[in-house]
Amino acid sequence: MEDLCLPKDALFLGFDSSTQSLKATVLDSNLCILTSEIVNFDSELPHYKTKDGVYRDSSVSGRIVSPTLMWVEALDLVLQRLQDSKILDFKKIAAVSGSGQQHGSVYWKKGSSDILSSLDPKKSLVDQFDQAFSTKESPIWMDSSTTEQCRAIENAVGGPLALSKLTGSRAYERFTGPQIKRIFETQPDVYNDTERISLVSSFVASILIGKYACIDHTDGSGMNLMDVKERVWLKQALKATAPDLEDKLGKLAPAHAVAGLIAPYFVQRYQFNKECLVIQCSGDNPNSLAGLTINTPGDLAISLGTSDTVFGITMDHNPSLEGHVLPNPVDPKSYMVMLCYKNGSLTREDIRDRCADKSWDVFNQYLKQAPPLNGGKLGFYYKDHEILPPLPIGYHRYTLENFNGDTLDGVTEHEVKEFDPPSEIRALIEGQFLSMRGHAERFGMPSPPKRIIATGGASANHSILTSIASIFGCNVYTVQRPDSASLGAALRAAHGWLCNRNGGFVPISCLYKDRLENTAFGSKLVAMVEDDKLVAKYGVLVKKRMEIENQLVLKLGR
């Protein structure tokens, strides 16, 4: 009989290496938070001179990277803080897992496996990895410089829909395959000097186990290189990307599998138990899916971070020219479906700074001041090249004539140069979520959803959550903490430990069945649908929004 209980005194550690910070969360055996730490890259590691955790290359349109060593130094710092806090007994950590910003890639120089396997516990990690990478700049998900490479990979397998059917997504500029192809084509010396290519998630796992870790199935599906049904590397995509690529990528593994034991470096430097398991690390959105306990089709999650994402689960893989299908990180029999928007929190902050005196309080006052539907004012705000829809940097504002919310008959739009501040702020918020709803419906996600669980930094903003409820037509919930990715990584550490102890996969819900509200994963209702007529009017407005968006794509789209 399966034993589905965690050891009474065991602890589980989850990391999240995101765009702007590294977070660590520790859960106890009751799945309650013992402690957490965070390192913000810009403010706490200023010597890397990043802005929002990245470098924007002004010499190459759309090229955005991060310094790989910064992620290493952040791991040093967060572990040191956990040790200095005296709250955490590292010997009690039974398992560790991690989350990494999806699609980002790390290029290990030839000979770096020897560095990984012989780390000196008397020295920091950052002092030992300075010469470990064939390029010190990691391409990340914000990059949009690989359009040419995307088209080449799609053409090699029969077109964008064929690639989507095979890998779960058409080719996207931020995906790792096109990024690798661009490095091979523009920096062949870097590619040839590389012995292993890791995703950010498997990079974290590699450091933790002291050898190259596998890429997991879920994060691996964000590369345009993996057969999403068979969960093996897709030979024709590898061939279209770069030579000898399979050797550089290594093997794939399920997200719940054990990557290895914690490396001796961490046992000696921080007093980890030498039997501590490292569970395969995965992407940030898959970890958020776990951390939000999304288990059944019909529920949707909206993550409001540097990027905004909408995701849920399905039993089927239906290829599409937009959106993504990934193996579910906590259930091998189902899939995760996801839409991703590049213009999330940084764009909201840009409008706040320009229109609301850099104050969220003023921002929220203006949002409430402008009425729902915004008097027919629609806005499209792209501080960075957008993924969905594929539009370049630019802000576009329209007023709708003869719009009453009941019908689009007789409604015409006129582009204008500016709105007053309250209208600008409501146009931004309504625009972002009208776009989400329109694309979610087009992608086949539930409409309306049974419920939405909101996470990420902006999920603490009640005014925004109220707008989500009205636009999607369903109640909105939040969890105790907005950092669902590191929380999900800690939960996945416990899940992987349990699967390993039982000799095979067990449902993750076994960890919290019948007691979810007594754990760190309980959710609370924060915004209700209060006006069904308003929901219906938003349903009309979303059609107009998508109509104008399609026109912009035809005119300006990449």
C-alpha positions, -999 to 999 in steps of 0.1 A, spaced: 0 0 0 13 35 -9 25 57 20 13 92 10 26 111 41 56 133 43 81 127 72 70 148 102 102 170 104 110 172 67 114 205 49 112 212 12 130 240 -6 119 257 -39 139 283 -59 125 306 -86 151 322 -109 129 348 -126 136 378 -148 141 403 -120 149 382 -89 158 349 -73 133 337 -47 135 308 -22 106 293 -3 108 266 23 78 244 32 73 222 62 57 187 61 23 203 66 29 224 34 30 256 54 57 282 47 86 281 72 106 309 56 115 327 24 141 350 9 145 371 -22 173 387 -41 164 415 -65 189 417 -93 190 454 -101 191 468 -66 211 440 -48 236 431 -75 241 465 -91 275 457 -104 259 438 -133 242 471 -144 210 454 -155 177 472 -159 147 450 -149 172 421 -147 182 424 -184 204 441 -210 187 455 -240 211 455 -269 207 488 -288 229 475 -317 206 445 -325 169 451 -328 150 430 -302 180 414 -286 176 410 -249 199 390 -226 209 386 -190 243 380 -175 246 343 -166 269 349 -136 243 372 -120 221 342 -116 250 323 -100 258 351 -75 221 354 -66 221 318 -56 251 324 -34 234 353 -18 200 337 -12 216 306 4 238 328 26 207 347 38 188 315 46 218 303 66 222 336 84 185 337 93 190 308 118 154 298 110 163 270 86 181 238 95 195 227 62 199 191 75 161 187 76 157 196 39 145 163 23 142 176 -13 149 207 -34 135 218 -67 135 249 -88 117 271 -112 133 291 -140 121 318 -164 111 298 -195 131 297 -227 163 313 -214 194 293 -222 229 289 -207 259 278 -227 285 257 -208 320 259 -221 339 227 -229 354 214 -197 328 229 -174 315 195 -163 349 193 -144 341 227 -127 307 215 -117 320 182 -102 349 197 -82 334 228 -65 354 240 -35 331 246 -5 355 272 9 347 295 -21 316 311 -34 299 298 -65 304 330 -85 342 328 -79 342 293 -95 320 298 -125 336 328 -141 352 307 -169 324 282 -172 304 297 -200 311 300 -237 290 332 -237 284 352 -205 251 365 -218 221 343 -218 193 349 -243 160 352 -224 122 351 -231 120 388 -238 143 385 -269 127 390 -303 157 390 -326 152 355 -341 123 360 -366 145 347 -395 155 316 -375 118 309 -366 107 308 -402 136 285 -412 127 260 -385 90 261 -394 98 256 -431 120 226 -423 91 207 -407 63 217 -431 52 251 -418 40 267 -385 10 245 -380 30 214 -386 56 225 -360 28 233 -335 13 198 -340 47 183 -334 61 205 -306 31 222 -291 39 256 -305 47 273 -337 81 289 -337 84 319 -314 113 343 -313 118 337 -275 119 299 -278 152 282 -272 155 265 -306 155 297 -326 179 313 -300 203 284 -304 201 286 -342 209 323 -341 239 318 -318 252 290 -342 248 313 -372 261 346 -357 286 333 -331 298 299 -344 329 300 -321 305 302 -291 284 273 -303 315 251 -311 330 258 -277 298 247 -260 296 212 -245 261 215 -229 231 239 -234 209 242 -203 176 260 -198 175 283 -168 157 255 -149 181 227 -157 210 252 -152 199 256 -115 195 219 -112 230 213 -126 246 235 -100 226 218 -72 237 183 -82 272 191 -94 268 177 -129 247 184 -160 210 179 -152 184 167 -177 159 192 -193 124 182 -180 96 174 -204 75 205 -196 102 232 -199 117 213 -228 84 218 -247 92 256 -247 121 251 -272 104 241 -305 127 211 -303 107 184 -285 80 160 -297 52 171 -272 34 137 -274 63 113 -274 84 135 -251 116 129 -271 138 153 -291 123 159 -325 151 149 -350 140 171 -379 138 202 -356 172 195 -342 186 191 -377 171 224 -388 185 242 -358 222 234 -354 246 204 -359 253 179 -331 226 196 -311 212 165 -294 246 158 -278 247 194 -264 212 192 -250 215 158 -232 185 137 -222 150 146 -212 132 136 -180 98 138 -164 93 169 -141 86 147 -111 118 126 -115 149 128 -93 177 148 -110 203 136 -84 215 140 -49 226 174 -36 262 181 -45 289 177 -18 296 214 -21 262 222 -5 266 195 21 299 209 33 292 246 29 256 248 42 252 214 60 226 200 37 218 163 44 239 143 19 207 123 11 187 154 1 171 148 -33 171 174 -61 139 170 -81 140 181 -118 136 218 -121 110 232 -145 98 265 -160 82 293 -140 47 290 -154 46 252 -150 57 257 -114 30 283 -109 4 257 -122 16 234 -94 17 262 -68 -19 273 -77 -31 236 -75 -48 238 -109 -60 202 -113 -91 202 -134 -101 215 -168 -123 246 -165 -101 265 -140 -78 292 -154 -48 309 -138 -36 344 -147 -1 353 -137 6 390 -136 44 395 -136 71 408 -159 52 388 -185 15 381 -182 3 345 -188 -30 327 -189 -29 290 -184 -49 259 -175 -50 222 -182 -66 200 -209 -66 163 -217 -61 169 -255 -34 184 -277 -50 206 -303 -24 224 -324 -29 261 -330 -10 290 -346 -11 309 -312 -6 297 -277 13 268 -263 7 232 -253 31 216 -228 31 184 -208 15 190 -174 44 191 -149 24 173 -122 3 149 -143 19 129 -172 -15 121 -187 -26 157 -194 -14 189 -209 -9 225 -198 -22 251 -222 -8 287 -221 -9 321 -236 19 345 -230 21 383 -232 54 402 -230 39 435 -220 29 429 -184 41 446 -153 67 468 -170 41 483 -192 17 489 -163 45 506 -145 53 528 -175 18 540 -177 17 545 -139 48 566 -140 36 588 -169 0 592 -158 -3 586 -121 27 603 -105 45 569 -101 19 560 -75 -2 528 -74 -27 546 -52 -32 574 -78 -33 547 -105 -61 529 -87 -80 561 -80 -79 569 -118 -89 533 -127 -120 537 -105 -127 572 -118 -131 561 -154 -163 539 -158 -162 503 -169 -161 501 -208 -143 534 -206 -168 553 -227 -157 533 -258 -120 541 -254 -97 513 -264 -59 511 -260 -31 489 -272 1 493 -252 34 477 -263 65 489 -244 83 459 -259 78 439 -290 46 419 -282 43 381 -285 5 379 -287 -4 396 -310 30 398 -329 32 436 -329 62 460 -326 68 486 -299 41 513 -299 9 527 -282 -23 529 -302 -55 546 -289 -90 545 -304 -124 559 -296 -155 541 -306 -184 561 -320 -220 549 -314 -209 522 -289 -235 513 -262 -223 478 -254 -253 460 -268 -242 457 -305 -215 466 -329 -240 477 -355 -231 512 -366 -200 513 -344 -169 529 -359 -134 535 -345 -112 566 -348 -75 566 -338 -65 594 -314 -32 606 -300 -39 606 -263 -64 600 -235 -68 618 -202 -50 600 -174 -81 581 -160 -91 569 -195 -55 560 -203 -52 538 -172 -86 521 -177 -78 516 -214 -45 499 -204 -61 475 -179 -92 467 -199 -71 463 -230 -48 438 -214 -76 416 -202 -99 420 -232 -69 407 -252 -65 378 -228 -102 369 -230 -103 372 -268 -72 350 -274 -82 325 -247 -115 320 -264 -98 317 -298 -74 291 -284 -103 270 -270 -98 277 -233 -131 276 -212 -154 306 -216 -164 316 -191 -139 297 -168 -153 280 -137 -130 304 -118 -98 323 -122 -68 321 -98 -47 352 -100 -10 353 -90 21 375 -95 28 410 -82 -3 427 -96 -26 401 -81 -24 422 -49 -42 450 -67 -79 446 -60 -90 472 -86 -73 451 -113 -89 418 -100 -123 434 -101 -118 443 -138 -107 407 -145 -139 393 -129 -161 416 -150 -143 410 -183 -140 372 -180 -174 368 -163 -163 346 -134 -151 349 -98 -115 356 -91 -94 340 -63 -59 346 -50 -36 325 -30 -18 336 2 14 347 -16 19 361 -51 51 342 -57 35 310 -68 65 298 -88 89 293 -59 60 280 -38 52 256 -66 88 245 -68 88 237 -31 56 217 -35 71 199 -65 101 190 -44 77 173 -19 59 156 -48 90 143 -64 103 130 -30 69 112 -25 70 97 -61 106 85 -55 97 70 -21 68 51 -37 87 39 -67 66 58 -93 42 86 -100 15 95 -75 -10 123 -80 2 156 -65 -32 162 -49 -24 133 -25 -2 158 -7 -31 182 2 -63 163 -3 -91 174 21 -68 199 38 -59 224 12 -72 254 32 -49 245 61 -18 248 39 1 276 21 -20 267 -11 -55 277 1 -72 303 -20 -97 330 -12 -124 347 -32 -114 383 -39 -136 395 -67 -171 384 -78 -192 389 -109 -216 416 -98 -233 427 -130 -241 401 -157 -252 429 -181 -217 444 -178 -201 410 -186 -223 408 -217 -212 443 -228 -175 433 -224 -183 403 -246 -194 427 -273 -163 449 -267 -139 421 -269 -151 414 -305 -143 449 -315 -110 448 -297 -99 417 -317 -112 432 -349 -89 463 -344 -60 441 -333 -63 420 -365 -61 452 -385 -30 463 -366 -13 429 -372 -20 431 -409 -6 466 -410 24 463 -386 28 427 -375 61 409 -376 
